[in-house]
Amino acid sequence: MHKPLILGLSASLRNARSRKGGTRSISDEINEITDRETLEAYLEEQANIHLDQFKEAGRADGEPFDVLYRNLQRLGGQRGLSNSEIALAAALWGAKENGAEITHIPLPDHFPANGEPKNLDQLKKALRDADGIVLSTPVYFGDRGSLAQLLIDMIRDDKALQEEISGKVYAGIAVGAKRNGGQETTLIYAMMDMLNVGLLGVGNDSNTTSQYGGTGHAGDIGTMPKDTYGLNTSIGTGRRIASVTSQLVSAKSASLGDTPKFDFWVLQDRDSEAVSLVSPFAEKLGEKAQVRFHDLVQHAIRPCIACDICPTHVGPDSEYRCIIRKRDDGMVSEHNALIDTDIVIPVVYSTRDRTNLKSVYQQFMERTRYLRRGDYVFTDRLVVPLVIAEIGANEIMDIRLMTSFVRHHTVIGKPIVAYIHNGTLLNPEDVQAGLERARLEGARLAAGRLASVSANLAATQYQPVGYVLATAKDKETATISDREAAVRDRLKRQSEESQSRLVLSGGQ
Ligand SMILES: Cc1cc2nc3c(=O)[nH]c(=O)nc-3n(C[C@H](O)[C@H](O)[C@H](O)COP(=O)(O)O)c2cc1C
């Protein structure tokens, strides 16, 4: 089985590195590092080199920045790392440690400051060759820098490229000077754009609590190595993309013997209009998917009470473990149906006129906390938001769905937005194509996930993804043995699922 290839793209306008003239790349250097301590020493050293380069280029003599900038370019871009390059290097290290091959391209090599793009064919080839892409950008005005924008626009302008890179995995890193400088907005917007050109999106891994990617807090040149939290989330982002891409590599020699479990979770609707609108499209998936509708708006879903013991106890996934136990509560009755899935399509009807609109969306999201903290039950499942949006409703539900679901350690697919105007669906072909894409990608991910269970079993290395339990509770002997039982249970279920559903085709 070949290793997945992760391409790191750095989008800093004060990039230290260039690969022009075939100079040594960040990835060559990272490949030589085998422990965290050495990584940190390397990042510190590179940060200091970059700072010294600024001093040599004229900062020490008080030269204006334009002089300094020209001098820096003459230094050749072979040493040192800018802040967002440091975070990217950390992510590439995480990916490498988690079994991936890594490579790096500095975007200024292709989008120089003179505005004339260079060798875009090389950049496009690198995107095509990679299994996963990590884009690291500085935060500018709560959003990406222009180099990241140029990359995204290049992909948007090239339909053939979009098809070729469709289904590859994307993850992001953002570094900003302020603690709340917009790292998360930057990650969320970039993720939405990458999903919309056809990539699958992941955040950072469960060890770093599964958020939107790497978040660096560093402004002055040379300061990123001090931000341990930012380095951790960046490393976690690298690990996460390596894990998902390696599952997808496994999926090249495996497939589902049955069809993917394809679940519509209806979270906001008016008089079942959303269900009626989506059903004919779902029917067209025919025999190729096990389609199930969970009409959650028909249930009472009580708000979370923000208890401090969530989940109530350590136990197998099949046990409902939320403190709210009212019998008529939708989470109680639907628990087992919800967790048995390959593809989740959360459905939200977003109307201009909210008369008779029933929404359980927010309560539902809150209440899924026990499933997240009970060891990320939805790990690696594909989630494709489906928003039926009346023109002018402007609820940005596709973004909100992505933002909440990625925190379940899922893989997010291209959102489907069904536009409605005066009662007419304007883009039925997009809805059908979106569901078909979800089916194919979800089947591929499910096969990869199940194939990786067999690989993990063989290596007897399998661990559950995180277990977020309160420290005190975690140390109790009963909790430890319960946890071991829960791990065994999940492992058993996954291996049974793998044996009954997976067809291996050898090769690779
Ligand atoms: C035009 C511009 C806008 C910026 N806007 C923000 C911002 O909105 N939030 C923030 O936290 N930092 C902001 N910064 C600071 C950079 O994100 C920060 O210096 C970062 O470390 C740069 O990464 P680099 O060293 O890899 O280029 C801005 C910097 C520039 C030049």
The ligand as an SDF file (V2000), in Angstrom:
LIG
                    3D

 31 33  0  0  0  0  0  0  0  0999 V2000
   -2.4220   43.5280    5.5690 C   0  0  0  0  0  0  0  0  0  0  0  0
   -2.3430   42.7630    6.8550 C   0  0  0  0  0  0  0  0  0  0  0  0
   -3.5020   42.4790    7.5370 C   0  0  0  0  0  0  0  0  0  0  0  0
   -3.4750   41.7380    8.7240 C   0  0  0  0  0  0  0  0  0  0  0  0
   -4.6540   41.4310    9.3390 N   0  0  0  0  0  0  0  0  0  0  0  0
   -4.6450   40.6760   10.4590 C   0  0  0  0  0  0  0  0  0  0  0  0
   -5.8700   40.3030   11.0840 C   0  0  0  0  0  0  0  0  0  0  0  0
   -6.9620   40.6170   10.6350 O   0  0  0  0  0  0  0  0  0  0  0  0
   -5.8000   39.5700   12.2150 N   0  0  0  0  0  0  0  0  0  0  0  0
   -4.6080   39.1670   12.7500 C   0  0  0  0  0  0  0  0  0  0  0  0
   -4.6180   38.5020   13.7730 O   0  0  0  0  0  0  0  0  0  0  0  0
   -3.4290   39.4870   12.1650 N   0  0  0  0  0  0  0  0  0  0  0  0
   -3.4220   40.2320   11.0340 C   0  0  0  0  0  0  0  0  0  0  0  0
   -2.2300   40.5280   10.4090 N   0  0  0  0  0  0  0  0  0  0  0  0
   -0.9590   39.9990   10.9650 C   0  0  0  0  0  0  0  0  0  0  0  0
   -0.4500   38.7210   10.2720 C   0  0  0  0  0  0  0  0  0  0  0  0
   -1.4600   37.7650   10.1290 O   0  0  0  0  0  0  0  0  0  0  0  0
    0.6840   38.1090   11.1050 C   0  0  0  0  0  0  0  0  0  0  0  0
    1.7550   39.0190   11.1380 O   0  0  0  0  0  0  0  0  0  0  0  0
    1.2010   36.7590   10.6260 C   0  0  0  0  0  0  0  0  0  0  0  0
    2.1820   36.3100   11.5630 O   0  0  0  0  0  0  0  0  0  0  0  0
    1.8440   36.7910    9.2570 C   0  0  0  0  0  0  0  0  0  0  0  0
    2.3220   35.5130    8.8980 O   0  0  0  0  0  0  0  0  0  0  0  0
    3.6630   35.3470    8.0690 P   0  0  0  0  0  0  0  0  0  0  0  0
    4.8030   35.7300    8.9680 O   0  0  0  0  0  0  0  0  0  0  0  0
    3.7340   33.9210    7.6950 O   0  0  0  0  0  0  0  0  0  0  0  0
    3.5410   36.2220    6.8570 O   0  0  0  0  0  0  0  0  0  0  0  0
   -2.2310   41.3020    9.2460 C   0  0  0  0  0  0  0  0  0  0  0  0
   -1.0360   41.6100    8.5650 C   0  0  0  0  0  0  0  0  0  0  0  0
   -1.0960   42.3410    7.3830 C   0  0  0  0  0  0  0  0  0  0  0  0
    0.1860   42.6410    6.6580 C   0  0  0  0  0  0  0  0  0  0  0  0
  1  2  1  0
  2  3  1  0
  2 30  2  0
  3  4  2  0
  4  5  1  0
  4 28  1  0
  5  6  2  0
  6  7  1  0
  6 13  1  0
  7  8  2  0
  7  9  1  0
  9 10  1  0
 10 11  2  0
 10 12  1  0
 12 13  2  0
 13 14  1  0
 14 15  1  0
 14 28  1  0
 15 16  1  0
 16 17  1  0
 16 18  1  0
 18 19  1  0
 18 20  1  0
 20 21  1  0
 20 22  1  0
 22 23  1  0
 23 24  1  0
 24 25  2  0
 24 26  1  0
 24 27  1  0
 28 29  2  0
 29 30  1  0
 30 31  1  0
M  END
$$$$
